Amino acid sequence: MNREEIISTVKEFLSEEFEVEKSIIEPQANLKETLDLDSLDYVDLVVVIEENFGFKVTGEDFVGVATFDDFYTLVEKKLAEKK
């Protein structure tokens, strides 16, 4: 899966799960603020990542993830490790 496919997939499930317009999911936008995430929402985020990409993430994986671009990089890295 290339980065464009990752971005497309992420936008799709985030817009559905967190009920936001895909158009506001921009690379430099703040993930937490844009999706209005609280600690329980992060649990939901972990679940949808596992369902959509088939790998596990932990709270430590989110250290340093501030923007959607950071999030896409995390997914890319985890998919590469999975191979």
mmCIF file of the N, C-alpha and C atoms, coordinates in Angstrom:
data_MODEL
# 
_entry.id   MODEL 
# 
loop_
_atom_site.group_PDB 
_atom_site.id 
_atom_site.type_symbol 
_atom_site.label_atom_id 
_atom_site.label_alt_id 
_atom_site.label_comp_id 
_atom_site.label_asym_id 
_atom_site.label_entity_id 
_atom_site.label_seq_id 
_atom_site.pdbx_PDB_ins_code 
_atom_site.Cartn_x 
_atom_site.Cartn_y 
_atom_site.Cartn_z 
_atom_site.occupancy 
_atom_site.B_iso_or_equiv 
_atom_site.pdbx_formal_charge 
_atom_site.auth_seq_id 
_atom_site.auth_comp_id 
_atom_site.auth_asym_id 
_atom_site.auth_atom_id 
_atom_site.pdbx_PDB_model_num 
ATOM 1   N N  . MET A 1 1  ? 0.855   -1.174 0.000  1.00 0.00 ? 1  MET A N  1 
ATOM 2   C CA . MET A 1 1  ? 0.000   0.000  0.000  1.00 0.00 ? 1  MET A CA 1 
ATOM 3   C C  . MET A 1 1  ? 0.903   1.240  0.000  1.00 0.00 ? 1  MET A C  1 
ATOM 4   N N  . ASN A 1 2  ? 0.700   2.110  -0.983 1.00 0.00 ? 2  ASN A N  1 
ATOM 5   C CA . ASN A 1 2  ? 1.518   3.321  -1.035 1.00 0.00 ? 2  ASN A CA 1 
ATOM 6   C C  . ASN A 1 2  ? 0.887   4.438  -0.199 1.00 0.00 ? 2  ASN A C  1 
ATOM 7   N N  . ARG A 1 3  ? 1.606   5.540  -0.085 1.00 0.00 ? 3  ARG A N  1 
ATOM 8   C CA . ARG A 1 3  ? 1.155   6.637  0.792  1.00 0.00 ? 3  ARG A CA 1 
ATOM 9   C C  . ARG A 1 3  ? -0.202  7.197  0.354  1.00 0.00 ? 3  ARG A C  1 
ATOM 10  N N  . GLU A 1 4  ? -0.426  7.330  -0.942 1.00 0.00 ? 4  GLU A N  1 
ATOM 11  C CA . GLU A 1 4  ? -1.714  7.852  -1.415 1.00 0.00 ? 4  GLU A CA 1 
ATOM 12  C C  . GLU A 1 4  ? -2.862  6.934  -1.016 1.00 0.00 ? 4  GLU A C  1 
ATOM 13  N N  . GLU A 1 5  ? -2.637  5.629  -1.098 1.00 0.00 ? 5  GLU A N  1 
ATOM 14  C CA . GLU A 1 5  ? -3.666  4.664  -0.693 1.00 0.00 ? 5  GLU A CA 1 
ATOM 15  C C  . GLU A 1 5  ? -3.901  4.726  0.819  1.00 0.00 ? 5  GLU A C  1 
ATOM 16  N N  . ILE A 1 6  ? -2.826  4.901  1.576  1.00 0.00 ? 6  ILE A N  1 
ATOM 17  C CA . ILE A 1 6  ? -2.945  5.039  3.026  1.00 0.00 ? 6  ILE A CA 1 
ATOM 18  C C  . ILE A 1 6  ? -3.779  6.270  3.358  1.00 0.00 ? 6  ILE A C  1 
ATOM 19  N N  . ILE A 1 7  ? -3.466  7.397  2.726  1.00 0.00 ? 7  ILE A N  1 
ATOM 20  C CA . ILE A 1 7  ? -4.189  8.647  2.979  1.00 0.00 ? 7  ILE A CA 1 
ATOM 21  C C  . ILE A 1 7  ? -5.671  8.489  2.651  1.00 0.00 ? 7  ILE A C  1 
ATOM 22  N N  . SER A 1 8  ? -5.956  7.895  1.522  1.00 0.00 ? 8  SER A N  1 
ATOM 23  C CA . SER A 1 8  ? -7.338  7.687  1.111  1.00 0.00 ? 8  SER A CA 1 
ATOM 24  C C  . SER A 1 8  ? -8.091  6.801  2.105  1.00 0.00 ? 8  SER A C  1 
ATOM 25  N N  . THR A 1 9  ? -7.475  5.707  2.508  1.00 0.00 ? 9  THR A N  1 
ATOM 26  C CA . THR A 1 9  ? -8.095  4.787  3.461  1.00 0.00 ? 9  THR A CA 1 
ATOM 27  C C  . THR A 1 9  ? -8.311  5.460  4.806  1.00 0.00 ? 9  THR A C  1 
ATOM 28  N N  . VAL A 1 10 ? -7.294  6.176  5.285  1.00 0.00 ? 10 VAL A N  1 
ATOM 29  C CA . VAL A 1 10 ? -7.387  6.862  6.574  1.00 0.00 ? 10 VAL A CA 1 
ATOM 30  C C  . VAL A 1 10 ? -8.507  7.898  6.550  1.00 0.00 ? 10 VAL A C  1 
ATOM 31  N N  . LYS A 1 11 ? -8.552  8.706  5.501  1.00 0.00 ? 11 LYS A N  1 
ATOM 32  C CA . LYS A 1 11 ? -9.611  9.728  5.402  1.00 0.00 ? 11 LYS A CA 1 
ATOM 33  C C  . LYS A 1 11 ? -10.988 9.078  5.433  1.00 0.00 ? 11 LYS A C  1 
ATOM 34  N N  . GLU A 1 12 ? -11.126 7.970  4.733  1.00 0.00 ? 12 GLU A N  1 
ATOM 35  C CA . GLU A 1 12 ? -12.405 7.275  4.658  1.00 0.00 ? 12 GLU A CA 1 
ATOM 36  C C  . GLU A 1 12 ? -12.865 6.814  6.045  1.00 0.00 ? 12 GLU A C  1 
ATOM 37  N N  . PHE A 1 13 ? -12.018 6.078  6.756  1.00 0.00 ? 13 PHE A N  1 
ATOM 38  C CA . PHE A 1 13 ? -12.483 5.553  8.039  1.00 0.00 ? 13 PHE A CA 1 
ATOM 39  C C  . PHE A 1 13 ? -12.539 6.616  9.133  1.00 0.00 ? 13 PHE A C  1 
ATOM 40  N N  . LEU A 1 14 ? -11.683 7.630  9.081  1.00 0.00 ? 14 LEU A N  1 
ATOM 41  C CA . LEU A 1 14 ? -11.759 8.690  10.087 1.00 0.00 ? 14 LEU A CA 1 
ATOM 42  C C  . LEU A 1 14 ? -13.015 9.535  9.903  1.00 0.00 ? 14 LEU A C  1 
ATOM 43  N N  . SER A 1 15 ? -13.370 9.814  8.654  1.00 0.00 ? 15 SER A N  1 
ATOM 44  C CA . SER A 1 15 ? -14.570 10.626 8.421  1.00 0.00 ? 15 SER A CA 1 
ATOM 45  C C  . SER A 1 15 ? -15.820 9.876  8.890  1.00 0.00 ? 15 SER A C  1 
ATOM 46  N N  . GLU A 1 16 ? -15.834 8.553  8.705  1.00 0.00 ? 16 GLU A N  1 
ATOM 47  C CA . GLU A 1 16 ? -16.978 7.763  9.162  1.00 0.00 ? 16 GLU A CA 1 
ATOM 48  C C  . GLU A 1 16 ? -16.990 7.617  10.675 1.00 0.00 ? 16 GLU A C  1 
ATOM 49  N N  . GLU A 1 17 ? -15.865 7.219  11.239 1.00 0.00 ? 17 GLU A N  1 
ATOM 50  C CA . GLU A 1 17 ? -15.782 6.939  12.673 1.00 0.00 ? 17 GLU A CA 1 
ATOM 51  C C  . GLU A 1 17 ? -15.988 8.186  13.533 1.00 0.00 ? 17 GLU A C  1 
ATOM 52  N N  . PHE A 1 18 ? -15.412 9.300  13.111 1.00 0.00 ? 18 PHE A N  1 
ATOM 53  C CA . PHE A 1 18 ? -15.454 10.515 13.928 1.00 0.00 ? 18 PHE A CA 1 
ATOM 54  C C  . PHE A 1 18 ? -16.395 11.577 13.371 1.00 0.00 ? 18 PHE A C  1 
ATOM 55  N N  . GLU A 1 19 ? -17.149 11.211 12.334 1.00 0.00 ? 19 GLU A N  1 
ATOM 56  C CA . GLU A 1 19 ? -18.178 12.066 11.752 1.00 0.00 ? 19 GLU A CA 1 
ATOM 57  C C  . GLU A 1 19 ? -17.672 13.463 11.413 1.00 0.00 ? 19 GLU A C  1 
ATOM 58  N N  . VAL A 1 20 ? -16.602 13.497 10.615 1.00 0.00 ? 20 VAL A N  1 
ATOM 59  C CA . VAL A 1 20 ? -16.057 14.765 10.130 1.00 0.00 ? 20 VAL A CA 1 
ATOM 60  C C  . VAL A 1 20 ? -15.984 14.702 8.606  1.00 0.00 ? 20 VAL A C  1 
ATOM 61  N N  . GLU A 1 21 ? -15.968 15.871 7.996  1.00 0.00 ? 21 GLU A N  1 
ATOM 62  C CA . GLU A 1 21 ? -15.828 15.953 6.546  1.00 0.00 ? 21 GLU A CA 1 
ATOM 63  C C  . GLU A 1 21 ? -14.398 15.585 6.140  1.00 0.00 ? 21 GLU A C  1 
ATOM 64  N N  . LYS A 1 22 ? -14.272 14.821 5.080  1.00 0.00 ? 22 LYS A N  1 
ATOM 65  C CA . LYS A 1 22 ? -12.940 14.446 4.585  1.00 0.00 ? 22 LYS A CA 1 
ATOM 66  C C  . LYS A 1 22 ? -12.110 15.675 4.243  1.00 0.00 ? 22 LYS A C  1 
ATOM 67  N N  . SER A 1 23 ? -12.768 16.739 3.827  1.00 0.00 ? 23 SER A N  1 
ATOM 68  C CA . SER A 1 23 ? -12.054 17.938 3.382  1.00 0.00 ? 23 SER A CA 1 
ATOM 69  C C  . SER A 1 23 ? -11.264 18.622 4.505  1.00 0.00 ? 23 SER A C  1 
ATOM 70  N N  . ILE A 1 24 ? -11.634 18.391 5.768  1.00 0.00 ? 24 ILE A N  1 
ATOM 71  C CA . ILE A 1 24 ? -10.886 19.025 6.859  1.00 0.00 ? 24 ILE A CA 1 
ATOM 72  C C  . ILE A 1 24 ? -9.690  18.186 7.301  1.00 0.00 ? 24 ILE A C  1 
ATOM 73  N N  . ILE A 1 25 ? -9.578  16.980 6.775  1.00 0.00 ? 25 ILE A N  1 
ATOM 74  C CA . ILE A 1 25 ? -8.450  16.109 7.112  1.00 0.00 ? 25 ILE A CA 1 
ATOM 75  C C  . ILE A 1 25 ? -7.302  16.455 6.167  1.00 0.00 ? 25 ILE A C  1 
ATOM 76  N N  . GLU A 1 26 ? -6.539  17.444 6.576  1.00 0.00 ? 26 GLU A N  1 
ATOM 77  C CA . GLU A 1 26 ? -5.412  17.948 5.795  1.00 0.00 ? 26 GLU A CA 1 
ATOM 78  C C  . GLU A 1 26 ? -4.097  17.505 6.432  1.00 0.00 ? 26 GLU A C  1 
ATOM 79  N N  . PRO A 1 27 ? -3.037  17.287 5.651  1.00 0.00 ? 27 PRO A N  1 
ATOM 80  C CA . PRO A 1 27 ? -1.769  16.782 6.189  1.00 0.00 ? 27 PRO A CA 1 
ATOM 81  C C  . PRO A 1 27 ? -1.215  17.556 7.378  1.00 0.00 ? 27 PRO A C  1 
ATOM 82  N N  . GLN A 1 28 ? -1.297  18.881 7.354  1.00 0.00 ? 28 GLN A N  1 
ATOM 83  C CA . GLN A 1 28 ? -0.698  19.666 8.434  1.00 0.00 ? 28 GLN A CA 1 
ATOM 84  C C  . GLN A 1 28 ? -1.680  20.008 9.560  1.00 0.00 ? 28 GLN A C  1 
ATOM 85  N N  . ALA A 1 29 ? -2.933  19.555 9.431  1.00 0.00 ? 29 ALA A N  1 
ATOM 86  C CA . ALA A 1 29 ? -3.924  19.808 10.480 1.00 0.00 ? 29 ALA A CA 1 
ATOM 87  C C  . ALA A 1 29 ? -3.605  18.969 11.715 1.00 0.00 ? 29 ALA A C  1 
ATOM 88  N N  . ASN A 1 30 ? -3.950  19.496 12.881 1.00 0.00 ? 30 ASN A N  1 
ATOM 89  C CA . ASN A 1 30 ? -3.723  18.790 14.131 1.00 0.00 ? 30 ASN A CA 1 
ATOM 90  C C  . ASN A 1 30 ? -4.750  17.655 14.265 1.00 0.00 ? 30 ASN A C  1 
ATOM 91  N N  . LEU A 1 31 ? -4.251  16.447 14.444 1.00 0.00 ? 31 LEU A N  1 
ATOM 92  C CA . LEU A 1 31 ? -5.097  15.253 14.527 1.00 0.00 ? 31 LEU A CA 1 
ATOM 93  C C  . LEU A 1 31 ? -6.086  15.348 15.683 1.00 0.00 ? 31 LEU A C  1 
ATOM 94  N N  . LYS A 1 32 ? -5.588  15.643 16.865 1.00 0.00 ? 32 LYS A N  1 
ATOM 95  C CA . LYS A 1 32 ? -6.430  15.675 18.070 1.00 0.00 ? 32 LYS A CA 1 
ATOM 96  C C  . LYS A 1 32 ? -7.503  16.757 17.975 1.00 0.00 ? 32 LYS A C  1 
ATOM 97  N N  . GLU A 1 33 ? -7.110  17.953 17.544 1.00 0.00 ? 33 GLU A N  1 
ATOM 98  C CA . GLU A 1 33 ? -8.063  19.066 17.470 1.00 0.00 ? 33 GLU A CA 1 
ATOM 99  C C  . GLU A 1 33 ? -9.079  18.871 16.352 1.00 0.00 ? 33 GLU A C  1 
ATOM 100 N N  . THR A 1 34 ? -8.623  18.433 15.196 1.00 0.00 ? 34 THR A N  1 
ATOM 101 C CA . THR A 1 34 ? -9.524  18.268 14.048 1.00 0.00 ? 34 THR A CA 1 
ATOM 102 C C  . THR A 1 34 ? -10.595 17.217 14.327 1.00 0.00 ? 34 THR A C  1 
ATOM 103 N N  . LEU A 1 35 ? -10.189 16.119 14.961 1.00 0.00 ? 35 LEU A N  1 
ATOM 104 C CA . LEU A 1 35 ? -11.132 15.040 15.254 1.00 0.00 ? 35 LEU A CA 1 
ATOM 105 C C  . LEU A 1 35 ? -11.779 15.186 16.630 1.00 0.00 ? 35 LEU A C  1 
ATOM 106 N N  . ASP A 1 36 ? -11.358 16.206 17.392 1.00 0.00 ? 36 ASP A N  1 
ATOM 107 C CA . ASP A 1 36 ? -11.865 16.454 18.740 1.00 0.00 ? 36 ASP A CA 1 
ATOM 108 C C  . ASP A 1 36 ? -11.735 15.193 19.598 1.00 0.00 ? 36 ASP A C  1 
ATOM 109 N N  . LEU A 1 37 ? -10.509 14.657 19.652 1.00 0.00 ? 37 LEU A N  1 
ATOM 110 C CA . LEU A 1 37 ? -10.251 13.396 20.339 1.00 0.00 ? 37 LEU A CA 1 
ATOM 111 C C  . LEU A 1 37 ? -10.066 13.585 21.835 1.00 0.00 ? 37 LEU A C  1 
ATOM 112 N N  . ASP A 1 38 ? -10.699 12.692 22.592 1.00 0.00 ? 38 ASP A N  1 
ATOM 113 C CA . ASP A 1 38 ? -10.394 12.584 24.015 1.00 0.00 ? 38 ASP A CA 1 
ATOM 114 C C  . ASP A 1 38 ? -9.768  11.207 24.221 1.00 0.00 ? 38 ASP A C  1 
ATOM 115 N N  . SER A 1 39 ? -9.479  10.847 25.460 1.00 0.00 ? 39 SER A N  1 
ATOM 116 C CA . SER A 1 39 ? -8.766  9.591  25.699 1.00 0.00 ? 39 SER A CA 1 
ATOM 117 C C  . SER A 1 39 ? -9.558  8.374  25.216 1.00 0.00 ? 39 SER A C  1 
ATOM 118 N N  . LEU A 1 40 ? -10.871 8.397  25.340 1.00 0.00 ? 40 LEU A N  1 
ATOM 119 C CA . LEU A 1 40 ? -11.674 7.270  24.852 1.00 0.00 ? 40 LEU A CA 1 
ATOM 120 C C  . LEU A 1 40 ? -11.676 7.199  23.331 1.00 0.00 ? 40 LEU A C  1 
ATOM 121 N N  . ASP A 1 41 ? -11.628 8.349  22.685 1.00 0.00 ? 41 ASP A N  1 
ATOM 122 C CA . ASP A 1 41 ? -11.581 8.370  21.225 1.00 0.00 ? 41 ASP A CA 1 
ATOM 123 C C  . ASP A 1 41 ? -10.302 7.725  20.707 1.00 0.00 ? 41 ASP A C  1 
ATOM 124 N N  . TYR A 1 42 ? -9.210  7.862  21.458 1.00 0.00 ? 42 TYR A N  1 
ATOM 125 C CA . TYR A 1 42 ? -7.962  7.222  21.040 1.00 0.00 ? 42 TYR A CA 1 
ATOM 126 C C  . TYR A 1 42 ? -8.107  5.704  21.042 1.00 0.00 ? 42 TYR A C  1 
ATOM 127 N N  . VAL A 1 43 ? -8.900  5.178  21.980 1.00 0.00 ? 43 VAL A N  1 
ATOM 128 C CA . VAL A 1 43 ? -9.175  3.740  21.999 1.00 0.00 ? 43 VAL A CA 1 
ATOM 129 C C  . VAL A 1 43 ? -9.912  3.355  20.717 1.00 0.00 ? 43 VAL A C  1 
ATOM 130 N N  . ASP A 1 44 ? -10.917 4.139  20.350 1.00 0.00 ? 44 ASP A N  1 
ATOM 131 C CA . ASP A 1 44 ? -11.651 3.891  19.105 1.00 0.00 ? 44 ASP A CA 1 
ATOM 132 C C  . ASP A 1 44 ? -10.715 3.963  17.902 1.00 0.00 ? 44 ASP A C  1 
ATOM 133 N N  . LEU A 1 45 ? -9.802  4.928  17.924 1.00 0.00 ? 45 LEU A N  1 
ATOM 134 C CA . LEU A 1 45 ? -8.849  5.097  16.831 1.00 0.00 ? 45 LEU A CA 1 
ATOM 135 C C  . LEU A 1 45 ? -7.964  3.868  16.698 1.00 0.00 ? 45 LEU A C  1 
ATOM 136 N N  . VAL A 1 46 ? -7.500  3.340  17.816 1.00 0.00 ? 46 VAL A N  1 
ATOM 137 C CA . VAL A 1 46 ? -6.673  2.132  17.812 1.00 0.00 ? 46 VAL A CA 1 
ATOM 138 C C  . VAL A 1 46 ? -7.449  0.968  17.192 1.00 0.00 ? 46 VAL A C  1 
ATOM 139 N N  . VAL A 1 47 ? -8.712  0.831  17.564 1.00 0.00 ? 47 VAL A N  1 
ATOM 140 C CA . VAL A 1 47 ? -9.543  -0.260 17.043 1.00 0.00 ? 47 VAL A CA 1 
ATOM 141 C C  . VAL A 1 47 ? -9.722  -0.141 15.527 1.00 0.00 ? 47 VAL A C  1 
ATOM 142 N N  . VAL A 1 48 ? -10.022 1.061  15.032 1.00 0.00 ? 48 VAL A N  1 
ATOM 143 C CA . VAL A 1 48 ? -10.237 1.203  13.584 1.00 0.00 ? 48 VAL A CA 1 
ATOM 144 C C  . VAL A 1 48 ? -8.938  1.025  12.805 1.00 0.00 ? 48 VAL A C  1 
ATOM 145 N N  . ILE A 1 49 ? -7.811  1.371  13.405 1.00 0.00 ? 49 ILE A N  1 
ATOM 146 C CA . ILE A 1 49 ? -6.521  1.122  12.750 1.00 0.00 ? 49 ILE A CA 1 
ATOM 147 C C  . ILE A 1 49 ? -6.311  -0.375 12.602 1.00 0.00 ? 49 ILE A C  1 
ATOM 148 N N  . GLU A 1 50 ? -6.552  -1.111 13.689 1.00 0.00 ? 50 GLU A N  1 
ATOM 149 C CA . GLU A 1 50 ? -6.386  -2.566 13.647 1.00 0.00 ? 50 GLU A CA 1 
ATOM 150 C C  . GLU A 1 50 ? -7.324  -3.199 12.627 1.00 0.00 ? 50 GLU A C  1 
ATOM 151 N N  . GLU A 1 51 ? -8.575  -2.733 12.586 1.00 0.00 ? 51 GLU A N  1 
ATOM 152 C CA . GLU A 1 51 ? -9.555  -3.284 11.646 1.00 0.00 ? 51 GLU A CA 1 
ATOM 153 C C  . GLU A 1 51 ? -9.186  -2.993 10.195 1.00 0.00 ? 51 GLU A C  1 
ATOM 154 N N  . ASN A 1 52 ? -8.679  -1.800 9.929  1.00 0.00 ? 52 ASN A N  1 
ATOM 155 C CA . ASN A 1 52 ? -8.420  -1.386 8.552  1.00 0.00 ? 52 ASN A CA 1 
ATOM 156 C C  . ASN A 1 52 ? -7.048  -1.776 8.024  1.00 0.00 ? 52 ASN A C  1 
ATOM 157 N N  . PHE A 1 53 ? -6.071  -1.887 8.920  1.00 0.00 ? 53 PHE A N  1 
ATOM 158 C CA . PHE A 1 53 ? -4.713  -2.149 8.458  1.00 0.00 ? 53 PHE A CA 1 
ATOM 159 C C  . PHE A 1 53 ? -4.120  -3.459 8.985  1.00 0.00 ? 53 PHE A C  1 
ATOM 160 N N  . GLY A 1 54 ? -4.746  -4.067 9.991  1.00 0.00 ? 54 GLY A N  1 
ATOM 161 C CA . GLY A 1 54 ? -4.301  -5.363 10.467 1.00 0.00 ? 54 GLY A CA 1 
ATOM 162 C C  . GLY A 1 54 ? -3.038  -5.357 11.309 1.00 0.00 ? 54 GLY A C  1 
ATOM 163 N N  . PHE A 1 55 ? -2.736  -4.246 11.962 1.00 0.00 ? 55 PHE A N  1 
ATOM 164 C CA . PHE A 1 55 ? -1.615  -4.234 12.892 1.00 0.00 ? 55 PHE A CA 1 
ATOM 165 C C  . PHE A 1 55 ? -2.038  -3.538 14.183 1.00 0.00 ? 55 PHE A C  1 
ATOM 166 N N  . LYS A 1 56 ? -1.316  -3.824 15.239 1.00 0.00 ? 56 LYS A N  1 
ATOM 167 C CA . LYS A 1 56 ? -1.622  -3.246 16.546 1.00 0.00 ? 56 LYS A CA 1 
ATOM 168 C C  . LYS A 1 56 ? -0.802  -1.977 16.769 1.00 0.00 ? 56 LYS A C  1 
ATOM 169 N N  . VAL A 1 57 ? -1.398  -1.021 17.454 1.00 0.00 ? 57 VAL A N  1 
ATOM 170 C CA . VAL A 1 57 ? -0.692  0.191  17.862 1.00 0.00 ? 57 VAL A CA 1 
ATOM 171 C C  . VAL A 1 57 ? -0.886  0.372  19.363 1.00 0.00 ? 57 VAL A C  1 
ATOM 172 N N  . THR A 1 58 ? 0.043   1.065  19.971 1.00 0.00 ? 58 THR A N  1 
ATOM 173 C CA . THR A 1 58 ? -0.025  1.342  21.400 1.00 0.00 ? 58 THR A CA 1 
ATOM 174 C C  . THR A 1 58 ? -0.001  2.852  21.612 1.00 0.00 ? 58 THR A C  1 
ATOM 175 N N  . GLY A 1 59 ? -0.214  3.255  22.837 1.00 0.00 ? 59 GLY A N  1 
ATOM 176 C CA . GLY A 1 59 ? -0.132  4.674  23.171 1.00 0.00 ? 59 GLY A CA 1 
ATOM 177 C C  . GLY A 1 59 ? 1.240   5.240  22.848 1.00 0.00 ? 59 GLY A C  1 
ATOM 178 N N  . GLU A 1 60 ? 2.274   4.431  23.051 1.00 0.00 ? 60 GLU A N  1 
ATOM 179 C CA . GLU A 1 60 ? 3.640   4.872  22.751 1.00 0.00 ? 60 GLU A CA 1 
ATOM 180 C C  . GLU A 1 60 ? 3.819   5.199  21.269 1.00 0.00 ? 60 GLU A C  1 
ATOM 181 N N  . ASP A 1 61 ? 3.094   4.482  20.408 1.00 0.00 ? 61 ASP A N  1 
ATOM 182 C CA . ASP A 1 61 ? 3.188   4.744  18.970 1.00 0.00 ? 61 ASP A CA 1 
ATOM 183 C C  . ASP A 1 61 ? 2.727   6.157  18.628 1.00 0.00 ? 61 ASP A C  1 
ATOM 184 N N  . PHE A 1 62 ? 1.849   6.717  19.455 1.00 0.00 ? 62 PHE A N  1 
ATOM 185 C CA . PHE A 1 62 ? 1.295   8.038  19.177 1.00 0.00 ? 62 PHE A CA 1 
ATOM 186 C C  . PHE A 1 62 ? 2.150   9.179  19.709 1.00 0.00 ? 62 PHE A C  1 
ATOM 187 N N  . VAL A 1 63 ? 3.210   8.848  20.448 1.00 0.00 ? 63 VAL A N  1 
ATOM 188 C CA . VAL A 1 63 ? 4.118   9.891  20.922 1.00 0.00 ? 63 VAL A CA 1 
ATOM 189 C C  . VAL A 1 63 ? 4.753   10.546 19.698 1.00 0.00 ? 63 VAL A C  1 
ATOM 190 N N  . GLY A 1 64 ? 4.631   11.837 19.598 1.00 0.00 ? 64 GLY A N  1 
ATOM 191 C CA . GLY A 1 64 ? 5.188   12.548 18.448 1.00 0.00 ? 64 GLY A CA 1 
ATOM 192 C C  . GLY A 1 64 ? 4.233   12.670 17.271 1.00 0.00 ? 64 GLY A C  1 
ATOM 193 N N  . VAL A 1 65 ? 3.047   12.078 17.375 1.00 0.00 ? 65 VAL A N  1 
ATOM 194 C CA . VAL A 1 65 ? 2.057   12.197 16.310 1.00 0.00 ? 65 VAL A CA 1 
ATOM 195 C C  . VAL A 1 65 ? 1.152   13.378 16.640 1.00 0.00 ? 65 VAL A C  1 
ATOM 196 N N  . ALA A 1 66 ? 1.332   14.459 15.904 1.00 0.00 ? 66 ALA A N  1 
ATOM 197 C CA . ALA A 1 66 ? 0.521   15.653 16.133 1.00 0.00 ? 66 ALA A CA 1 
ATOM 198 C C  . ALA A 1 66 ? -0.385  15.944 14.938 1.00 0.00 ? 66 ALA A C  1 
ATOM 199 N N  . THR A 1 67 ? 0.142   15.760 13.732 1.00 0.00 ? 67 THR A N  1 
ATOM 200 C CA . THR A 1 67 ? -0.612  16.094 12.514 1.00 0.00 ? 67 THR A CA 1 
ATOM 201 C C  . THR A 1 67 ? -1.055  14.818 11.798 1.00 0.00 ? 67 THR A C  1 
ATOM 202 N N  . PHE A 1 68 ? -1.925  14.997 10.828 1.00 0.00 ? 68 PHE A N  1 
ATOM 203 C CA . PHE A 1 68 ? -2.334  13.852 10.015 1.00 0.00 ? 68 PHE A CA 1 
ATOM 204 C C  . PHE A 1 68 ? -1.140  13.293 9.246  1.00 0.00 ? 68 PHE A C  1 
ATOM 205 N N  . ASP A 1 69 ? -0.237  14.169 8.824  1.00 0.00 ? 69 ASP A N  1 
ATOM 206 C CA . ASP A 1 69 ? 0.962   13.706 8.129  1.00 0.00 ? 69 ASP A CA 1 
ATOM 207 C C  . ASP A 1 69 ? 1.781   12.780 9.033  1.00 0.00 ? 69 ASP A C  1 
ATOM 208 N N  . ASP A 1 70 ? 1.916   13.143 10.307 1.00 0.00 ? 70 ASP A N  1 
ATOM 209 C CA . ASP A 1 70 ? 2.600   12.275 11.273 1.00 0.00 ? 70 ASP A CA 1 
ATOM 210 C C  . ASP A 1 70 ? 1.876   10.936 11.380 1.00 0.00 ? 70 ASP A C  1 
ATOM 211 N N  . PHE A 1 71 ? 0.562   10.990 11.377 1.00 0.00 ? 71 PHE A N  1 
ATOM 212 C CA . PHE A 1 71 ? -0.252  9.776  11.486 1.00 0.00 ? 71 PHE A CA 1 
ATOM 213 C C  . PHE A 1 71 ? -0.038  8.878  10.256 1.00 0.00 ? 71 PHE A C  1 
ATOM 214 N N  . TYR A 1 72 ? -0.024  9.481  9.058  1.00 0.00 ? 72 TYR A N  1 
ATOM 215 C CA . TYR A 1 72 ? 0.216   8.697  7.842  1.00 0.00 ? 72 TYR A CA 1 
ATOM 216 C C  . TYR A 1 72 ? 1.588   8.033  7.894  1.00 0.00 ? 72 TYR A C  1 
ATOM 217 N N  . THR A 1 73 ? 2.573   8.747  8.416  1.00 0.00 ? 73 THR A N  1 
ATOM 218 C CA . THR A 1 73 ? 3.926   8.201  8.535  1.00 0.00 ? 73 THR A CA 1 
ATOM 219 C C  . THR A 1 73 ? 3.935   7.017  9.499  1.00 0.00 ? 73 THR A C  1 
ATOM 220 N N  . LEU A 1 74 ? 3.204   7.125  10.602 1.00 0.00 ? 74 LEU A N  1 
ATOM 221 C CA . LEU A 1 74 ? 3.092   6.021  11.557 1.00 0.00 ? 74 LEU A CA 1 
ATOM 222 C C  . LEU A 1 74 ? 2.505   4.787  10.876 1.00 0.00 ? 74 LEU A C  1 
ATOM 223 N N  . VAL A 1 75 ? 1.432   4.977  10.124 1.00 0.00 ? 75 VAL A N  1 
ATOM 224 C CA . VAL A 1 75 ? 0.794   3.854  9.431  1.00 0.00 ? 75 VAL A CA 1 
ATOM 225 C C  . VAL A 1 75 ? 1.760   3.238  8.426  1.00 0.00 ? 75 VAL A C  1 
ATOM 226 N N  . GLU A 1 76 ? 2.445   4.082  7.663  1.00 0.00 ? 76 GLU A N  1 
ATOM 227 C CA . GLU A 1 76 ? 3.441   3.590  6.694  1.00 0.00 ? 76 GLU A CA 1 
ATOM 228 C C  . GLU A 1 76 ? 4.507   2.743  7.377  1.00 0.00 ? 76 GLU A C  1 
ATOM 229 N N  . LYS A 1 77 ? 5.011   3.236  8.484  1.00 0.00 ? 77 LYS A N  1 
ATOM 230 C CA . LYS A 1 77 ? 6.066   2.542  9.225  1.00 0.00 ? 77 LYS A CA 1 
ATOM 231 C C  . LYS A 1 77 ? 5.562   1.197  9.729  1.00 0.00 ? 77 LYS A C  1 
ATOM 232 N N  . LYS A 1 78 ? 4.375   1.175  10.312 1.00 0.00 ? 78 LYS A N  1 
ATOM 233 C CA . LYS A 1 78 ? 3.817   -0.056 10.850 1.00 0.00 ? 78 LYS A CA 1 
ATOM 234 C C  . LYS A 1 78 ? 3.524   -1.078 9.742  1.00 0.00 ? 78 LYS A C  1 
ATOM 235 N N  . LEU A 1 79 ? 3.051   -0.606 8.600  1.00 0.00 ? 79 LEU A N  1 
ATOM 236 C CA . LEU A 1 79 ? 2.811   -1.520 7.480  1.00 0.00 ? 79 LEU A CA 1 
ATOM 237 C C  . LEU A 1 79 ? 4.119   -2.114 6.976  1.00 0.00 ? 79 LEU A C  1 
ATOM 238 N N  . ALA A 1 80 ? 5.170   -1.314 6.947  1.00 0.00 ? 80 ALA A N  1 
ATOM 239 C CA . ALA A 1 80 ? 6.486   -1.816 6.506  1.00 0.00 ? 80 ALA A CA 1 
ATOM 240 C C  . ALA A 1 80 ? 7.019   -2.865 7.478  1.00 0.00 ? 80 ALA A C  1 
ATOM 241 N N  . GLU A 1 81 ? 6.806   -2.656 8.775  1.00 0.00 ? 81 GLU A N  1 
ATOM 242 C CA . GLU A 1 81 ? 7.245   -3.627 9.793  1.00 0.00 ? 81 GLU A CA 1 
ATOM 243 C C  . GLU A 1 81 ? 6.478   -4.927 9.699  1.00 0.00 ? 81 GLU A C  1 
ATOM 244 N N  . LYS A 1 82 ? 5.240   -4.840 9.249  1.00 0.00 ? 82 LYS A N  1 
ATOM 245 C CA . LYS A 1 82 ? 4.343   -5.996 9.167  1.00 0.00 ? 82 LYS A CA 1 
ATOM 246 C C  . LYS A 1 82 ? 4.774   -6.967 8.071  1.00 0.00 ? 82 LYS A C  1 
ATOM 247 N N  . LYS A 1 83 ? 5.450   -6.458 7.054  1.00 0.00 ? 83 LYS A N  1 
ATOM 248 C CA . LYS A 1 83 ? 5.826   -7.286 5.905  1.00 0.00 ? 83 LYS A CA 1 
ATOM 249 C C  . LYS A 1 83 ? 6.829   -8.341 6.263  1.00 0.00 ? 83 LYS A C  1 
# 
